[in-house]
Amino acid sequence: MADENILAKAITEERILLTMDLDFTNLLAWSGGALPSVIIFRLKNQNYNNVNAQLENVLSQCQNQLLAAVIISVSDDAFRVRNLPI
């Protein structure tokens, strides 16, 4: 699916997008959209266990923020939360 279609599907189904692709954050920024929340992984170590550990950390600390529409950028040592729309 094209990125635009994935984004539209996530909005329709009220999903949170998990990605390593910066295109989704760019699409949201350009559109001025307020949904969906996006978690973007910018990790050097992208193996399954590391990504899941980082995801668990973000979910445990940002559950309410994710419901309110944010972009969370996850790096190896931290994460940053930006409210939508941008």
C-alpha positions as CSV (number, residue, x, y, z in Angstrom):
1,M,0.0,0.0,0.0
2,A,1.1,3.6,-0.6
3,D,2.0,5.6,2.5
4,E,-1.0,7.8,2.0
5,N,-3.3,4.8,2.0
6,I,-1.7,3.3,5.1
7,L,-2.1,6.6,6.9
8,A,-5.8,6.9,5.8
9,K,-6.4,3.3,7.0
10,A,-4.8,4.1,10.4
11,I,-7.1,7.1,10.8
12,T,-10.2,5.2,9.8
13,E,-9.4,2.3,12.1
14,E,-8.2,4.5,15.0
15,R,-4.8,2.8,15.0
16,I,-1.3,3.9,16.2
17,L,1.3,3.7,13.4
18,L,4.6,2.0,14.3
19,T,7.2,2.6,11.7
20,M,10.9,3.2,10.8
21,D,9.9,5.3,7.8
22,L,10.1,9.1,8.1
23,D,7.6,9.5,5.4
24,F,4.6,9.2,7.7
25,T,5.7,12.0,10.0
26,N,6.3,14.2,6.9
27,L,2.9,13.4,5.6
28,L,1.3,14.3,8.9
29,A,3.3,17.5,9.2
30,W,2.4,18.6,5.6
31,S,-1.3,17.7,6.0
32,G,-1.7,19.4,9.4
33,G,-3.5,16.2,10.5
34,A,-4.1,15.5,14.1
35,L,-4.4,11.7,13.8
36,P,-3.1,9.0,13.9
37,S,-0.5,8.9,16.5
38,V,2.8,7.7,15.1
39,I,5.8,6.0,16.9
40,I,8.8,6.2,14.7
41,F,11.9,4.1,15.5
42,R,15.2,5.6,14.7
43,L,17.4,2.9,16.2
44,K,20.8,1.7,15.3
45,N,19.9,-1.8,16.5
46,Q,16.7,-2.7,14.8
47,N,16.4,-6.3,15.9
48,Y,13.1,-7.6,17.2
49,N,14.0,-7.6,20.9
50,N,15.4,-4.1,20.9
51,V,12.4,-2.6,19.1
52,N,10.0,-4.4,21.4
53,A,11.9,-3.2,24.5
54,Q,11.8,0.4,23.2
55,L,8.1,0.0,22.4
56,E,7.3,-1.3,25.8
57,N,9.1,1.6,27.4
58,V,7.2,4.2,25.3
59,L,3.8,2.5,25.8
60,S,4.3,2.4,29.6
61,Q,5.2,6.1,29.8
62,C,3.0,7.7,27.0
63,Q,-0.3,5.8,26.9
64,N,-2.4,8.9,27.5
65,Q,-0.4,11.0,25.1
66,L,-0.8,8.4,22.3
67,L,-4.6,8.6,22.7
68,A,-4.4,12.4,22.2
69,A,-2.4,12.3,18.9
70,V,1.3,12.6,19.0
71,I,4.5,11.7,17.1
72,I,7.0,9.9,19.2
73,S,10.5,9.6,17.9
74,V,12.4,6.8,19.5
75,S,16.2,6.7,19.4
76,D,18.6,4.3,21.2
77,D,18.9,6.3,24.4
78,A,15.7,8.5,24.5
79,F,12.4,9.4,23.0
80,R,10.8,12.7,22.1
81,V,7.1,13.5,22.0
82,R,5.5,16.1,19.7
83,N,1.9,16.9,19.8
84,L,-0.2,16.9,16.6
85,P,-1.0,18.8,14.6
86,I,2.5,20.1,13.8
